[in-house]
């Protein structure tokens, strides 16, 4: 059931549009006794989910009793981050999702289904895990709020990923990430229909029909003036609102290029990107566009660690970013990596497969740390002088007679060489 639908490549939805659209949809639902909101965390600051959550709180008042940021494996939100993203919403409403505990298993996707949809790349069961609050909280409405955008694990982010991964458990997160990695990012990114999505859809259809979830999906892209524009919003209780958002996101967020890129410079906003776990969006969102022998330069002033989780950080430091065959062998040979498949998947995601050079310019990690995980290092201050984020414009630039491609925020797009994407 689609409750609200608006969007196009040229639409620009302002705060009033978002608020009025949300209210229109909520009015159709009628009164509710107890409401849970599940927005993303600060790493999706530009999704408009912060203000949409605030509008929902203003609409429901005391009826909206809990807000559970869908942090997945990310750090829990701090008080300052909550204030920055959600404004006047009381911090007392926010709950912390622990992806290693406080979970309820709704069911299990069978191995033969996963083997079939993955083309034989994976052969394991998948547990449909969610934070126990969703099951035990006696909610008659769960608002899942977020942005549909190209994604490395599931093709297009959001919809039931917000429930089963963002508010999911360690085994489900690990296996979903690994499934996407072994199937191949190039075969998934920008595609709404893929093996990982099929697994989550199976879980929704078989195990989660009693959860009263309504999805609020935005599509955000960059306008010709370089500023972010909300191009669409879709609200509903099934896959229709996701499919509509994904169709628009493909037009808004996916840039097909007529030529391969030999040098790409990406800037990582320090308020969003503090780890390579997140910062490697610079790698996998551009890898289909970069030429063999090319270079990716990542300006990362906020970079202070590799993983958002201490255990994952340790594994990244131990194994480093290698080629897919090397990572798969490490999984076979090492129990610690085999028991944390999301870390293994991340190491695959962050690899150039030895096709191009990845140079990180970190604000807080040392040269030795960067090189220990098989990235190249360059001094941040020196590189910012040459590639100044205050001067460069998104897209092609000339720097000292050299043609480069600049990206100010890799989280809102996907770039591919047309021939590589269609191969």
C-alpha positions as MATLAB code, in Angstrom:
seq = 'XXXXXXXXXXXXXXXXXXXXXXXXXXXXXXXXXXXXXXXXXXXXXXXXXXXXXXXXXXXXXXXXXXXXXXXXXXXXXXXXXXXXXXXXXXXXXXXXXXXXXXXXXXXXXXXXXXXXXXXXXXXXXXXXXXXXXXXXXXXXXXXXXXXXXXXXXXXXXXXXXXXXXXXXXXXXXXXXXXXXXXXXXXXXXXXXXXXXXXXXXXXXXXXXXXXXXXXXXXXXXXXXXXXXXXXXXXXXXXXXXXXXXXXXXXXXXXXXXXXXXXXXXXXXXXXXXXXXXXXXXXXXXXXXXXXXXXXXXXXXXXXXXXXXXXXXXXXXXXXXXXXXXXXXXXXXXXXXXXXXXXXXXXXXXXXXXXXXXXXXXXXXXXXXXXXXXXXXXXXXXXXXXXXXXXXXXXXXXXXXXXXXXXXXXXXXXXXXXXXXXXX';
ca = [
       0.000    0.000    0.000;
       1.492    3.297   -1.146;
       0.527    6.137    1.202;
       2.508    8.941   -0.418;
       4.461    9.240   -3.646;
       6.248   12.253   -5.034;
       9.479   12.589   -6.937;
      11.320   13.249  -10.178;
      14.799   14.165  -11.349;
      13.819   17.829  -11.280;
      11.715   17.941   -8.107;
      13.075   19.809   -5.086;
      11.286   18.952   -1.838;
      11.771   21.506    0.920;
      11.020   21.136    4.640;
       7.334   22.001    4.210;
       6.978   19.457    1.405;
       8.503   16.726    3.553;
       6.424   17.626    6.595;
       3.154   17.899    4.699;
       3.817   14.691    2.785;
       4.542   12.790    5.977;
       1.443   14.176    7.689;
      -0.678   13.234    4.670;
       0.546    9.645    4.917;
       0.181    9.411    8.705;
      -3.353   10.795    8.553;
      -4.304    7.872    6.313;
      -3.133    5.435    8.992;
      -5.470    6.778   11.675;
      -4.750    6.942   15.383;
      -1.917    4.958   16.908;
      -1.319    4.033   20.548;
       2.452    3.418   20.584;
       4.984    4.324   17.899;
       8.637    3.393   17.331;
      10.815    5.325   14.881;
      13.876    3.719   13.250;
      15.945    6.399   11.491;
      19.582    6.095   10.355;
      22.473    7.505   12.379;
      24.722   10.524   11.792;
      26.457    8.742    8.878;
      23.237    9.369    6.905;
      23.003   12.992    7.990;
      21.953   14.127    4.513;
      19.057   11.669    4.224;
      16.573   14.186    5.721;
      15.676   11.421    8.194;
      16.564   13.662   11.134;
      13.908   16.232   10.367;
      11.387   13.580    9.269;
      11.816   11.892   12.641;
      11.255   15.251   14.289;
       8.077   15.813   12.270;
       6.835   12.366   13.312;
       7.527   13.192   16.966;
       5.692   16.497   16.641;
       2.758   14.671   15.023;
       2.445   11.841   17.548;
       3.658   13.575   20.711;
       3.834   11.218   23.694;
       2.575    8.367   21.506;
       6.037    8.175   19.902;
       7.770    6.516   22.830;
      11.030    5.199   21.354;
      13.591    6.054   18.680;
      16.080    3.341   17.712;
      18.776    4.583   15.306;
      19.618    1.828   12.830;
      23.337    1.887   13.498;
      24.143   -1.651   12.373;
      27.801   -2.090   13.303;
      28.483    1.657   13.671;
      29.315    3.467   16.890;
      26.285    4.436   19.011;
      25.221    8.042   18.502;
      26.540   10.609   20.950;
      24.386   13.269   22.598;
      25.880   15.929   20.318;
      25.206   13.849   17.199;
      21.588   13.294   18.273;
      21.161   17.005   18.866;
      22.759   17.909   15.528;
      20.692   15.463   13.501;
      17.315   15.447   15.266;
      17.136   18.958   16.707;
      14.539   19.394   19.442;
      13.580   15.720   19.745;
      14.210   14.731   23.406;
      17.366   12.646   23.815;
      15.486   10.535   26.398;
      13.548    8.881   23.553;
      16.662    7.398   21.943;
      17.619    3.761   22.439;
      20.981    2.168   21.635;
      21.000   -0.808   19.304;
      23.435   -3.514   20.359;
      24.018   -5.695   17.298;
      25.660   -8.447   19.358;
      22.915   -8.888   21.974;
      19.298   -7.994   22.777;
      18.117   -9.706   19.606;
      15.108  -11.743   18.583;
      15.336  -14.277   15.763;
      12.170  -14.191   13.669;
      13.064  -17.094   11.400;
      15.720  -18.512    9.108;
      16.098  -18.265    5.349;
      17.033  -21.753    4.101;
      20.433  -22.475    2.602;
      19.024  -23.903   -0.627;
      17.272  -20.580   -1.320;
      20.509  -18.635   -0.768;
      22.456  -21.108   -2.907;
      19.935  -20.659   -5.712;
      19.732  -16.846   -5.699;
      23.507  -16.464   -5.361;
      24.225  -18.728   -8.308;
      26.065  -21.139   -6.041;
      28.331  -18.487   -4.510;
      27.003  -19.035   -0.956;
      25.487  -22.017    0.813;
      24.406  -21.141    4.348;
      21.233  -20.319    6.226;
      20.484  -16.697    7.107;
      18.888  -15.671   10.407;
      16.281  -12.907   10.314;
      17.362  -11.076   13.470;
      15.990   -7.791   14.788;
      16.396   -5.761   17.936;
      14.045   -7.247   20.530;
      12.388   -3.872   21.038;
      10.616   -4.305   17.683;
       9.021   -7.552   18.850;
       8.487   -6.933   22.550;
       7.658   -3.221   22.549;
       3.943   -3.665   21.738;
       4.078   -1.046   18.991;
       1.170   -0.595   16.613;
       3.371    1.431   14.253;
       7.068    1.162   13.398;
       8.285    4.025   11.197;
      11.377    2.991    9.247;
      12.842    6.243    7.936;
      15.756    6.538    5.536;
      17.312    7.259    2.154;
      17.424    5.050   -0.926;
      20.848    5.370   -2.529;
      23.265    2.999   -4.321;
      24.885    0.629   -1.847;
      27.785   -1.823   -1.987;
      26.129   -4.679   -0.053;
      22.533   -4.560   -1.189;
      22.533   -2.626   -4.458;
      20.196    0.076   -3.207;
      20.150    1.013    0.471;
      17.140    1.046    2.763;
      13.678   -0.561    2.806;
      13.950   -3.790    4.848;
      17.739   -3.391    5.149;
      16.943   -0.768    7.794;
      15.156   -3.469    9.813;
      17.265   -6.608    9.265;
      20.718   -4.987    9.030;
      20.463   -1.528   10.590;
      18.522   -2.973   13.540;
      19.759   -6.522   12.982;
      22.196   -8.912   14.620;
      25.797   -9.922   14.132;
      25.200  -13.175   12.263;
      22.663  -11.655    9.896;
      24.848   -8.616    9.229;
      27.944  -10.749    8.735;
      26.326  -13.161    6.306;
      24.478  -10.519    4.290;
      27.683   -8.525    3.805;
      29.605  -11.649    2.849;
      26.913  -12.786    0.415;
      27.079   -9.442   -1.377;
      30.872   -9.509   -1.475;
      31.277  -13.028   -2.879;
      28.509  -12.455   -5.431;
      30.369   -9.337   -6.612;
      29.843   -5.640   -5.976;
      29.882   -4.779   -9.673;
      26.920   -7.129  -10.119;
      25.018   -5.554   -7.209;
      25.674   -1.813   -6.885;
      22.880    0.287   -8.349;
      20.595   -2.733   -8.809;
      17.468   -2.988   -6.659;
      17.039   -6.688   -7.437;
      19.941   -8.883   -6.339;
      20.645  -11.910   -4.111;
      21.004   -9.962   -0.855;
      17.731   -8.105   -1.419;
      16.024  -11.397   -2.305;
      17.112  -12.837    1.039;
      15.777   -9.852    2.974;
      12.545   -9.913    0.988;
      12.144  -13.607    1.820;
      12.524  -12.732    5.504;
       9.973   -9.907    5.230;
       7.422  -12.105    3.487;
       7.850  -15.169    5.688;
       8.758  -13.904    9.156;
       7.935  -10.214    9.615;
       4.358   -9.791    8.447;
       3.240   -9.140   12.041;
       5.574   -6.146   12.430;
       3.570   -2.953   11.689;
       6.296   -1.309    9.595;
       5.715    1.755    7.415;
       8.675    2.831    5.270;
       9.489    6.502    4.704;
      12.031    6.675    1.852;
      13.801    9.769    0.524;
      15.957   10.253   -2.571;
      18.657   12.930   -2.303;
      21.004   14.079   -5.058;
      23.294   16.944   -5.919;
      21.957   19.766   -8.076;
      23.759   21.693  -10.788;
      24.713   24.290   -8.172;
      26.547   21.592   -6.210;
      24.041   21.636   -3.346;
      22.073   18.631   -2.115;
      18.455   18.454   -3.234;
      15.724   16.128   -2.017;
      14.270   14.772   -5.247;
      11.624   12.429   -3.906;
       9.808   10.856   -0.974;
       7.808    7.642   -0.953;
       5.862    6.228    1.991;
       4.219    2.801    2.196;
       4.138   -0.594    3.864;
       5.550   -2.769    1.087;
       8.169   -2.956   -1.629;
       6.330   -0.600   -3.980;
       7.595    2.549   -2.241;
      11.140    1.151   -2.289;
      10.980    0.282   -5.979;
       9.775    3.773   -6.848;
      12.542    5.353   -4.758;
      15.169    3.019   -6.238;
      14.068    3.873   -9.775;
      14.482    7.576   -9.051;
      17.760    7.084   -7.178;
      19.238    5.320  -10.186;
      18.551    8.462  -12.226;
      19.641   10.923   -9.534;
      22.605    9.208   -7.840;
      24.188    7.092  -10.576;
      26.562    8.862  -12.959;
      27.517    6.894  -16.056;
      30.760    8.096  -17.635;
      31.866    7.849  -21.255;
      35.516    7.479  -20.276;
      37.472    5.751  -17.532;
      39.008    7.950  -14.850;
      42.764    7.965  -14.324;
      42.782   10.128  -11.182;
      39.918   10.533   -8.717;
      40.036   12.749   -5.607;
      37.414   12.147   -2.912;
      36.775   14.289    0.159;
      35.403   12.708    3.339;
      33.504   15.060    5.641;
      35.103   14.604    9.105;
      31.706   14.739   10.822;
      30.586   11.645    8.875;
      33.711    9.644    8.063;
      35.970    8.647   10.949;
      36.858    5.115    9.829;
      37.790    3.292    6.651;
      34.745    1.091    7.383;
      32.718    4.089    6.191;
      35.400    5.991    4.291;
      35.897    3.165    1.829;
      32.723    4.337    0.150;
      35.334    6.354   -1.735;
      36.684    3.044   -3.058;
      33.623    1.016   -3.900;
      31.474    3.863   -5.182;
      34.206    4.756   -7.745;
      35.835    1.415   -8.538;
      33.680    0.831  -11.632;
      34.861    4.170  -13.027;
      38.617    4.036  -12.350;
      40.951    2.824  -15.090;
      43.516    0.084  -14.614;
      46.663    1.780  -13.348;
      44.715    4.824  -12.154;
      44.774    6.401   -8.703;
      42.193    7.203   -6.041;
      43.238    9.925   -3.563;
      41.135   10.089   -0.401;
      41.238   13.296    1.654;
      40.133   12.079    5.085;
      40.620   14.706    7.836;
      38.429   12.821   10.334;
      39.983    9.384    9.821;
      40.984    7.958   13.205;
      40.463    4.173   12.929;
      39.698    1.371   10.522;
      36.628   -0.291   12.028;
      33.614    1.177   13.811;
      33.785   -1.854   16.099;
      36.900   -2.780   18.107;
      36.850   -6.409   16.994;
      36.466   -5.474   13.338;
      39.150   -2.800   13.655;
      41.527   -5.468   14.961;
      40.757   -7.784   12.032;
      41.287   -5.038    9.457;
      44.646   -4.236   11.007;
      45.586   -7.929   11.052;
      44.689   -8.870    7.466;
      44.570   -5.609    5.506;
      42.885   -4.868    2.195;
      43.861   -7.630   -0.248;
      42.396   -9.099   -3.420;
      39.217  -11.140   -3.249;
      40.978  -14.527   -3.722;
      43.426  -13.663   -0.929;
      40.605  -12.647    1.443;
      38.615  -15.793    0.652;
      41.686  -17.891    1.430;
      42.150  -16.039    4.705;
      38.524  -16.828    5.557;
      39.133  -20.505    4.869;
      42.375  -20.563    6.872;
      41.514  -18.366    9.872;
      38.735  -18.887   12.390;
      38.675  -15.274   13.603;
      37.876  -13.979   10.113;
      35.524  -16.864    9.391;
      33.558  -15.910   12.516;
      33.259  -12.282   11.387;
      32.205  -12.413    7.762;
      31.197   -8.746    7.656;
      34.856   -7.870    8.279;
      35.883  -10.207    5.467;
      33.288   -8.624    3.184;
      34.541   -5.154    4.094;
      38.111   -6.101    3.209;
      36.874   -7.166   -0.224;
      34.846   -3.975   -0.615;
      37.886   -1.836    0.157;
      40.184   -3.527   -2.340;
      41.143   -2.230   -5.753;
      41.862   -5.858   -6.720;
      45.343   -4.555   -7.607;
      43.823   -2.626  -10.544;
      44.488    0.904   -9.281;
      46.319    2.699   -6.484;
      44.473    3.833   -3.339;
      46.155    6.721   -1.505;
      44.713    7.710    1.870;
      45.455   11.114    3.404;
      44.292   10.685    7.018;
      43.820   13.299    9.699;
      44.612   11.060   12.670;
      46.101    7.757   11.498;
      49.854    7.444   10.893;
      51.701    6.594    7.715;
      52.674    3.260    9.248;
      49.069    2.400   10.081;
      47.805    3.260    6.598;
      50.526    1.281    4.852;
      50.077   -1.687    7.200;
      46.625   -2.351    5.675;
      48.018   -2.092    2.128;
      46.937    1.443    1.251;
      49.377    4.109    0.089;
      49.852    7.197    2.284;
      50.145   10.899    1.542;
      50.254   13.915    3.862;
      46.797   15.472    4.252;
      47.940   19.098    4.430;
      50.120   18.784    1.367;
      47.419   17.076   -0.659;
      44.751   19.584    0.412;
      46.976   22.380   -0.852;
      47.154   20.690   -4.220;
      43.574   19.414   -4.294;
      41.714   22.079   -2.339;
      38.147   20.996   -1.416;
      37.207   24.666   -1.141;
      38.088   25.236   -4.796;
      37.379   21.954   -6.591;
      33.953   21.366   -8.073;
      32.254   17.983   -8.323;
      33.215   16.360  -11.595;
      36.133   17.149  -13.885;
      38.775   19.701  -12.831;
      42.192   20.719  -14.114;
      44.922   20.800  -11.440;
      48.445   21.790  -12.496;
      47.648   20.769  -16.039;
      46.285   17.385  -14.948;
      42.690   16.286  -15.483;
      41.134   14.889  -12.294;
      37.646   13.879  -11.220;
      36.523   15.284   -7.852;
      33.806   13.917   -5.536;
      32.837   15.901   -2.452;
      30.690   13.169   -0.876;
      30.891    9.552   -2.067;
      27.904    8.530    0.078;
      25.323   10.109   -2.210;
      26.394    8.659   -5.535;
      27.771    5.874   -7.666;
      30.089    6.374  -10.616;
      30.819    3.898  -13.396;
      32.475    3.745  -16.780;
      29.556    2.933  -19.056;
      31.259    0.019  -20.779;
      32.425   -1.551  -17.489;
      28.910   -1.376  -15.992;
      27.255   -2.993  -18.994;
      29.806   -5.780  -19.411;
];
